[in-house]
Amino acid sequence: MGSLLAVDLGLRTGLALFGADGRLRWYRSQNFGTATRLRRAVHGLLRENPEVRWLVLEGGGNLAEIWTREGEKLGLAVIRIPAERWREQLLYTREQRTGAQAKHHAGDLARRVIDWSAAPRPTSLRHDAAEAILVGFWGVLHVGLLEQVPAELRR
């Protein structure tokens, strides 16, 4: 069926790879520094993970175009969403009244996804990696790798 790569866009980028079973395989935060380095890295990253079928991007602008172009060259389904879309589905309204609040609660929920997936636990979890995890979790629900939020993650 393929896997899904989620990206929280930025020069400091959050990445999260989900398997065909809808579980998180790996996640990380990476600082590319410049758009040129990002462009080269995206090319390599997508080719290193040939099982990826869906690319879910949070954000827009020039950096989104870099990911979109590379993904489309490889025939990936590219989905671009604003943060509000996944937050509406995964966080309570009271947890997203401010950006700082949303980032805090995203970190808590991302840790729960990590535990549910039996992925390695982080010593520290940067907000961009946490948001990539939740963008990806939204994505696995959206594309049907998971039919619903697992009972262990429901609140």
MDAnalysis code that builds the backbone (N, CA, C; Angstrom):
import MDAnalysis as mda
import numpy as np

u = mda.Universe.empty(465, n_residues=155, atom_resindex=np.repeat(np.arange(155), 3), trajectory=True)
u.add_TopologyAttr("name", ["N", "CA", "C"] * 155)
u.add_TopologyAttr("resid", np.arange(1, 156))
u.add_TopologyAttr("resname", ["MET", "GLY", "SER", "LEU", "LEU", "ALA", "VAL", "ASP", "LEU", "GLY", "LEU", "ARG", "THR", "GLY", "LEU", "ALA", "LEU", "PHE", "GLY", "ALA", "ASP", "GLY", "ARG", "LEU", "ARG", "TRP", "TYR", "ARG", "SER", "GLN", "ASN", "PHE", "GLY", "THR", "ALA", "THR", "ARG", "LEU", "ARG", "ARG", "ALA", "VAL", "HIS", "GLY", "LEU", "LEU", "ARG", "GLU", "ASN", "PRO", "GLU", "VAL", "ARG", "TRP", "LEU", "VAL", "LEU", "GLU", "GLY", "GLY", "GLY", "ASN", "LEU", "ALA", "GLU", "ILE", "TRP", "THR", "ARG", "GLU", "GLY", "GLU", "LYS", "LEU", "GLY", "LEU", "ALA", "VAL", "ILE", "ARG", "ILE", "PRO", "ALA", "GLU", "ARG", "TRP", "ARG", "GLU", "GLN", "LEU", "LEU", "TYR", "THR", "ARG", "GLU", "GLN", "ARG", "THR", "GLY", "ALA", "GLN", "ALA", "LYS", "HIS", "HIS", "ALA", "GLY", "ASP", "LEU", "ALA", "ARG", "ARG", "VAL", "ILE", "ASP", "TRP", "SER", "ALA", "ALA", "PRO", "ARG", "PRO", "THR", "SER", "LEU", "ARG", "HIS", "ASP", "ALA", "ALA", "GLU", "ALA", "ILE", "LEU", "VAL", "GLY", "PHE", "TRP", "GLY", "VAL", "LEU", "HIS", "VAL", "GLY", "LEU", "LEU", "GLU", "GLN", "VAL", "PRO", "ALA", "GLU", "LEU", "ARG", "ARG"])
u.atoms.positions = np.array([
    [0.804, -1.206, 0.000],
    [0.000, 0.000, 0.000],
    [0.840, 1.260, 0.000],
    [1.968, 1.243, 0.631],
    [2.822, 2.418, 0.663],
    [2.780, 3.125, 1.996],
    [3.671, 4.080, 2.137],
    [3.762, 4.835, 3.377],
    [3.488, 6.307, 3.097],
    [3.495, 7.089, 4.171],
    [3.160, 8.504, 4.097],
    [4.250, 9.293, 4.798],
    [4.749, 10.314, 4.134],
    [5.729, 11.215, 4.734],
    [5.050, 12.543, 5.007],
    [5.141, 12.992, 6.263],
    [4.563, 14.277, 6.663],
    [5.689, 15.266, 6.924],
    [5.446, 16.519, 6.521],
    [6.465, 17.552, 6.630],
    [5.851, 18.811, 7.235],
    [6.456, 19.289, 8.329],
    [6.146, 20.606, 8.864],
    [7.180, 21.536, 8.227],
    [6.732, 22.336, 7.250],
    [7.635, 23.112, 6.404],
    [8.401, 24.190, 7.155],
    [9.611, 24.405, 6.703],
    [10.474, 25.452, 7.206],
    [11.902, 25.102, 6.848],
    [12.828, 26.042, 7.059],
    [14.230, 25.675, 6.900],
    [14.611, 24.717, 8.025],
    [13.994, 24.901, 9.190],
    [14.036, 23.884, 10.231],
    [12.751, 23.086, 10.044],
    [12.896, 21.884, 9.574],
    [11.781, 21.072, 9.101],
    [11.503, 19.921, 10.046],
    [10.233, 19.655, 10.289],
    [9.830, 18.457, 11.005],
    [9.432, 17.397, 9.993],
    [9.882, 16.168, 10.211],
    [9.595, 15.063, 9.300],
    [9.054, 13.885, 10.100],
    [8.076, 13.179, 9.534],
    [7.533, 11.988, 10.174],
    [7.094, 11.009, 9.093],
    [7.565, 9.767, 9.198],
    [7.210, 8.730, 8.236],
    [6.276, 7.729, 8.906],
    [5.135, 7.486, 8.256],
    [4.151, 6.522, 8.730],
    [4.097, 5.351, 7.770],
    [4.011, 4.134, 8.314],
    [3.931, 2.939, 7.488],
    [2.528, 2.684, 6.971],
    [2.398, 1.646, 6.157],
    [1.114, 1.284, 5.559],
    [0.079, 0.896, 6.611],
    [0.537, 0.541, 7.819],
    [-0.380, 0.200, 8.909],
    [-0.847, 1.429, 9.685],
    [-0.403, 2.628, 9.265],
    [-0.816, 3.868, 9.910],
    [-0.003, 4.236, 11.136],
    [1.016, 3.450, 11.455],
    [1.849, 3.725, 12.630],
    [3.118, 4.479, 12.245],
    [3.535, 5.317, 13.175],
    [4.738, 6.123, 13.001],
    [5.967, 5.218, 12.968],
    [6.809, 5.382, 11.963],
    [8.053, 4.612, 11.844],
    [9.243, 5.393, 12.384],
    [9.369, 6.648, 11.929],
    [10.434, 7.509, 12.434],
    [9.995, 8.961, 12.325],
    [10.706, 9.810, 13.056],
    [10.428, 11.245, 13.052],
    [11.716, 11.965, 13.405],
    [11.810, 13.202, 12.946],
    [12.984, 14.003, 13.286],
    [12.758, 15.462, 12.919],
    [13.649, 16.267, 13.438],
    [13.708, 17.677, 13.104],
    [15.046, 17.888, 12.410],
    [15.043, 18.651, 11.336],
    [16.275, 18.864, 10.598],
    [16.371, 20.315, 10.165],
    [17.515, 20.924, 10.432],
    [17.741, 22.311, 10.037],
    [18.537, 22.316, 8.739],
    [17.907, 22.731, 7.651],
    [18.568, 22.762, 6.357],
    [19.343, 24.053, 6.137],
    [18.988, 25.123, 6.829],
    [19.737, 26.375, 6.753],
    [19.406, 27.262, 5.582],
    [19.370, 26.702, 4.372],
    [19.072, 27.499, 3.171],
    [18.134, 26.708, 2.260],
    [17.452, 27.434, 1.397],
    [16.545, 26.780, 0.445],
    [17.320, 25.873, -0.515],
    [18.534, 26.258, -0.852],
    [19.349, 25.441, -1.761],
    [19.672, 24.091, -1.139],
    [20.090, 24.110, 0.129],
    [20.371, 22.835, 0.813],
    [19.102, 22.021, 0.987],
    [17.999, 22.701, 1.268],
    [16.720, 21.997, 1.397],
    [16.369, 21.302, 0.090],
    [16.517, 21.987, -1.028],
    [16.177, 21.418, -2.337],
    [16.975, 20.128, -2.581],
    [18.274, 20.164, -2.322],
    [19.112, 18.972, -2.511],
    [18.692, 17.854, -1.563],
    [18.387, 18.206, -0.324],
    [18.010, 17.205, 0.678],
    [16.675, 16.559, 0.343],
    [15.710, 17.327, -0.128],
    [14.393, 16.791, -0.480],
    [14.538, 15.744, -1.578],
    [15.318, 16.070, -2.572],
    [15.564, 15.135, -3.674],
    [16.079, 13.801, -3.122],
    [17.096, 13.850, -2.272],
    [17.671, 12.635, -1.706],
    [16.734, 11.921, -0.757],
    [16.060, 12.676, 0.094],
    [15.169, 12.082, 1.089],
    [14.038, 11.292, 0.441],
    [13.436, 11.839, -0.586],
    [12.328, 11.137, -1.244],
    [12.814, 9.901, -1.991],
    [13.995, 9.952, -2.516],
    [14.534, 8.781, -3.226],
    [15.022, 7.707, -2.257],
    [15.420, 8.091, -1.044],
    [15.831, 7.122, -0.018],
    [14.637, 6.357, 0.551],
    [13.445, 6.862, 0.335],
    [12.226, 6.265, 0.880],
    [11.254, 5.954, -0.256],
    [11.588, 4.977, -1.104],
    [10.765, 4.714, -2.290],
    [9.371, 4.158, -1.973],
    [9.151, 3.741, -0.731],
    [7.832, 3.216, -0.360],
    [6.805, 4.324, -0.139],
    [7.251, 5.579, -0.083],
    [6.337, 6.703, 0.156],
    [5.400, 6.865, -1.035],
    [4.096, 6.927, -0.747],
    [3.070, 7.142, -1.773],
    [2.363, 8.484, -1.588],
    [2.337, 8.968, -0.335],
    [1.682, 10.234, -0.017],
    [2.678, 11.154, 0.663],
    [2.619, 12.419, 0.296],
    [3.434, 13.458, 0.898],
    [2.472, 14.515, 1.414],
    [2.429, 14.699, 2.737],
    [1.511, 15.669, 3.343],
    [2.349, 16.821, 3.888],
    [2.054, 18.020, 3.401],
    [2.814, 19.212, 3.753],
    [1.955, 20.180, 4.543],
    [2.477, 20.642, 5.684],
    [1.802, 21.707, 6.418],
    [2.503, 23.007, 6.090],
    [1.769, 23.890, 5.464],
    [2.326, 25.191, 5.130],
    [2.292, 25.438, 3.635],
    [2.892, 26.541, 3.229],
    [2.871, 26.912, 1.816],
    [4.119, 27.678, 1.448],
    [4.023, 28.446, 0.391],
    [5.123, 29.286, -0.048],
    [6.168, 28.546, -0.863],
    [7.327, 29.163, -0.984],
    [8.401, 28.628, -1.821],
    [8.885, 27.260, -1.353],
    [8.957, 27.056, -0.052],
    [9.440, 25.767, 0.449],
    [8.458, 24.645, 0.111],
    [7.177, 24.951, 0.144],
    [6.179, 23.947, -0.243],
    [6.336, 23.587, -1.714],
    [6.676, 24.574, -2.530],
    [6.858, 24.316, -3.961],
    [8.019, 23.356, -4.214],
    [9.081, 23.479, -3.432],
    [10.234, 22.572, -3.575],
    [9.786, 21.136, -3.322],
    [9.085, 20.909, -2.213],
    [8.608, 19.566, -1.870],
    [7.591, 19.060, -2.892],
    [6.684, 19.940, -3.300],
    [5.631, 19.554, -4.249],
    [6.230, 19.119, -5.579],
    [7.155, 19.909, -6.105],
    [7.791, 19.563, -7.383],
    [8.487, 18.204, -7.309],
    [9.271, 17.986, -6.271],
    [9.990, 16.710, -6.143],
    [9.015, 15.550, -5.968],
    [7.989, 15.753, -5.158],
    [6.998, 14.696, -4.952],
    [6.260, 14.339, -6.229],
    [5.858, 15.358, -6.970],
    [5.123, 15.102, -8.217],
    [6.003, 14.425, -9.265],
    [7.307, 14.753, -9.295],
    [8.220, 14.074, -10.220],
    [8.235, 12.574, -9.976],
    [8.064, 12.187, -8.714],
    [8.085, 10.773, -8.344],
    [6.699, 10.131, -8.364],
    [5.688, 10.901, -8.749],
    [4.330, 10.369, -8.829],
    [3.628, 10.247, -7.490],
    [4.074, 10.993, -6.492],
    [3.443, 10.941, -5.172],
    [2.169, 11.782, -5.156],
    [1.229, 11.369, -4.337],
    [0.061, 12.203, -4.074],
    [0.506, 13.248, -3.053],
    [0.475, 14.516, -3.437],
    [0.926, 15.600, -2.557],
    [-0.307, 16.313, -2.013],
    [-0.370, 16.399, -0.698],
    [-1.494, 17.046, -0.022],
    [-0.930, 18.195, 0.800],
    [-1.424, 19.415, 0.545],
    [-0.982, 20.587, 1.309],
    [-2.125, 21.037, 2.197],
    [-1.803, 21.214, 3.481],
    [-2.836, 21.633, 4.430],
    [-2.305, 22.748, 5.332],
    [-3.207, 23.609, 5.790],
    [-2.815, 24.565, 6.830],
    [-2.875, 23.869, 8.193],
    [-2.166, 24.405, 9.160],
    [-2.151, 23.824, 10.511],
    [-3.562, 23.715, 11.086],
    [-4.408, 24.657, 10.752],
    [-5.762, 24.655, 11.316],
    [-6.533, 23.385, 10.966],
    [-6.254, 22.808, 9.812],
    [-7.019, 21.631, 9.391],
    [-6.763, 20.438, 10.305],
    [-5.495, 20.107, 10.557],
    [-5.241, 18.961, 11.432],
    [-5.568, 19.296, 12.884],
    [-5.367, 20.556, 13.278],
    [-5.684, 20.948, 14.661],
    [-7.173, 20.790, 14.950],
    [-8.035, 21.163, 13.985],
    [-9.485, 21.015, 14.163],
    [-9.868, 19.576, 14.475],
    [-9.219, 18.637, 13.805],
    [-9.573, 17.237, 13.948],
    [-8.925, 16.573, 15.165],
    [-7.734, 17.015, 15.548],
    [-6.987, 16.292, 16.570],
    [-6.906, 16.976, 17.930],
    [-7.141, 18.286, 17.979],
    [-7.064, 19.016, 19.240],
    [-8.428, 19.611, 19.592],
    [-8.673, 19.733, 20.888],
    [-9.874, 20.425, 21.331],
    [-9.728, 21.921, 21.032],
    [-10.838, 22.608, 20.885],
    [-10.827, 24.047, 20.624],
    [-10.066, 24.787, 21.719],
    [-10.278, 24.398, 22.960],
    [-9.621, 25.073, 24.085],
    [-8.098, 24.880, 24.071],
    [-7.618, 23.870, 23.328],
    [-6.184, 23.587, 23.271],
    [-5.477, 24.368, 22.160],
    [-6.253, 25.124, 21.380],
    [-5.643, 25.817, 20.242],
    [-6.018, 27.289, 20.177],
    [-6.331, 27.855, 21.331],
    [-6.717, 29.270, 21.351],
    [-5.562, 30.187, 20.972],
    [-4.332, 29.754, 21.292],
    [-3.140, 30.500, 20.882],
    [-2.176, 29.514, 20.218],
    [-1.264, 30.056, 19.439],
    [-0.268, 29.201, 18.792],
    [0.588, 28.467, 19.807],
    [0.953, 29.145, 20.899],
    [1.779, 28.520, 21.939],
    [1.031, 27.363, 22.593],
    [-0.251, 27.578, 22.867],
    [-1.081, 26.514, 23.441],
    [-1.156, 25.316, 22.509],
    [-1.391, 25.575, 21.249],
    [-1.511, 24.500, 20.263],
    [-0.211, 23.705, 20.176],
    [0.929, 24.387, 20.198],
    [2.221, 23.694, 20.123],
    [2.434, 22.820, 21.360],
    [2.053, 23.312, 22.523],
    [2.193, 22.532, 23.758],
    [1.351, 21.256, 23.691],
    [0.095, 21.397, 23.340],
    [-0.799, 20.233, 23.281],
    [-0.434, 19.295, 22.130],
    [0.101, 19.853, 21.047],
    [0.574, 19.013, 19.945],
    [1.706, 18.120, 20.425],
    [2.587, 18.657, 21.239],
    [3.686, 17.866, 21.785],
    [3.185, 16.705, 22.626],
    [2.184, 16.966, 23.460],
    [1.610, 15.902, 24.295],
    [0.980, 14.804, 23.439],
    [0.184, 15.193, 22.447],
    [-0.478, 14.203, 21.600],
    [0.543, 13.459, 20.735],
    [1.548, 14.157, 20.250],
    [2.585, 13.499, 19.445],
    [3.292, 12.411, 20.263],
    [3.556, 12.664, 21.523],
    [4.174, 11.646, 22.387],
    [3.263, 10.421, 22.520],
    [1.973, 10.652, 22.559],
    [1.029, 9.524, 22.640],
    [1.047, 8.715, 21.345],
    [1.151, 9.391, 20.194],
    [1.254, 8.695, 18.908],
    [2.552, 7.889, 18.861],
    [3.633, 8.462, 19.363],
    [4.914, 7.755, 19.420],
    [4.769, 6.481, 20.247],
    [4.175, 6.592, 21.426],
    [3.989, 5.420, 22.291],
    [3.092, 4.377, 21.631],
    [1.973, 4.816, 21.060],
    [1.038, 3.893, 20.406],
    [1.712, 3.167, 19.248],
    [2.601, 3.852, 18.551],
    [3.289, 3.276, 17.403],
    [4.484, 2.423, 17.799],
    [4.856, 2.469, 19.072],
    [6.062, 1.779, 19.562],
    [7.314, 2.302, 18.846],
    [7.304, 3.580, 18.505],
    [8.478, 4.231, 17.907],
    [9.421, 4.620, 19.045],
    [10.687, 4.804, 18.752],
    [11.626, 5.208, 19.809],
    [11.189, 6.521, 20.457],
    [11.264, 6.552, 21.780],
    [10.878, 7.769, 22.504],
    [11.965, 8.829, 22.398],
    [11.556, 10.082, 22.304],
    [12.555, 11.155, 22.190],
    [13.106, 11.545, 23.557],
    [14.340, 12.029, 23.573],
    [14.829, 12.640, 24.801],
    [14.221, 14.038, 24.912],
    [14.135, 14.712, 23.790],
    [13.381, 15.965, 23.711],
    [12.677, 15.956, 22.354],
    [11.523, 16.556, 22.302],
    [10.730, 16.553, 21.076],
    [10.526, 17.996, 20.645],
    [11.182, 18.403, 19.570],
    [11.018, 19.760, 19.051],
    [9.601, 19.919, 18.502],
    [9.103, 21.145, 18.559],
    [7.725, 21.381, 18.116],
    [7.540, 21.076, 16.631],
    [8.564, 21.275, 15.797],
    [8.389, 20.988, 14.372],
    [8.267, 19.481, 14.127],
    [8.991, 18.662, 14.861],
    [8.843, 17.206, 14.733],
    [7.492, 16.760, 15.279],
    [7.070, 17.351, 16.412],
    [5.759, 17.009, 16.986],
    [4.644, 17.351, 16.011],
    [4.734, 18.506, 15.389],
    [3.692, 18.897, 14.438],
    [3.728, 18.025, 13.195],
    [4.914, 17.617, 12.743],
    [4.998, 16.698, 11.604],
    [4.320, 15.374, 11.940],
    [4.501, 14.905, 13.170],
    [3.845, 13.662, 13.597],
    [2.329, 13.810, 13.494],
    [1.806, 14.935, 13.949],
    [0.351, 15.113, 13.921],
    [-0.171, 15.399, 12.523],
    [0.609, 16.085, 11.709],
    [0.243, 16.266, 10.299],
    [0.141, 14.886, 9.648],
    [1.119, 14.034, 9.942],
    [1.115, 12.680, 9.390],
    [-0.024, 11.837, 9.924],
    [-0.327, 11.996, 11.204],
    [-1.440, 11.239, 11.786],
    [-2.757, 11.665, 11.135],
    [-2.916, 12.974, 10.937],
    [-4.088, 13.456, 10.190],
    [-4.088, 12.825, 8.807],
    [-2.921, 12.777, 8.172],
    [-2.796, 12.232, 6.820],
    [-3.186, 10.771, 6.730],
    [-2.762, 9.947, 7.695],
    [-3.105, 8.521, 7.615],
    [-4.603, 8.313, 7.774],
    [-5.250, 9.191, 8.526],
    [-6.715, 9.136, 8.621],
    [-7.340, 9.611, 7.307],
    [-6.813, 10.673, 6.748],
    [-7.351, 11.277, 5.529],
    [-7.266, 10.335, 4.324],
    [-6.135, 9.648, 4.163],
    [-5.966, 8.775, 2.988],
    [-6.486, 7.362, 3.231],
    [-6.894, 7.061, 4.462],
    [-7.511, 5.771, 4.745],
    [-6.573, 4.670, 5.216],
    [-5.327, 5.010, 5.575],
    [-4.470, 3.981, 6.156],
    [-5.007, 3.554, 7.517],
    [-5.643, 4.484, 8.215],
    [-6.412, 4.187, 9.433],
    [-7.844, 4.647, 9.185],
    [-8.804, 3.835, 9.601],
    [-10.207, 4.211, 9.410],
    [-10.695, 5.210, 10.443],
    [-10.108, 5.142, 11.630],
    [-10.509, 6.046, 12.707],
    [-9.370, 6.193, 13.698],
    [-9.499, 7.153, 14.590],
    [-8.496, 7.333, 15.643],
    [-8.546, 6.096, 16.537],
    [-7.411, 5.434, 16.739],
    [-7.393, 4.242, 17.602],
    [-7.867, 4.562, 19.011],
    [-8.497, 3.608, 19.638],
    [-9.049, 3.804, 20.987],
    [-8.000, 4.322, 21.965],
    [-6.765, 3.858, 21.839],
    [-5.705, 4.271, 22.753],
    [-5.362, 5.757, 22.635],
    [-5.737, 6.359, 21.522],
    [-5.416, 7.772, 21.303],
    [-6.620, 8.699, 21.447],
    [-7.798, 8.121, 21.609],
    [-8.999, 8.961, 21.761],
    [-8.977, 9.646, 23.104],
    [-9.534, 10.851, 23.100],
    [-9.582, 11.616, 24.353],
    [-10.999, 11.969, 24.659],
])
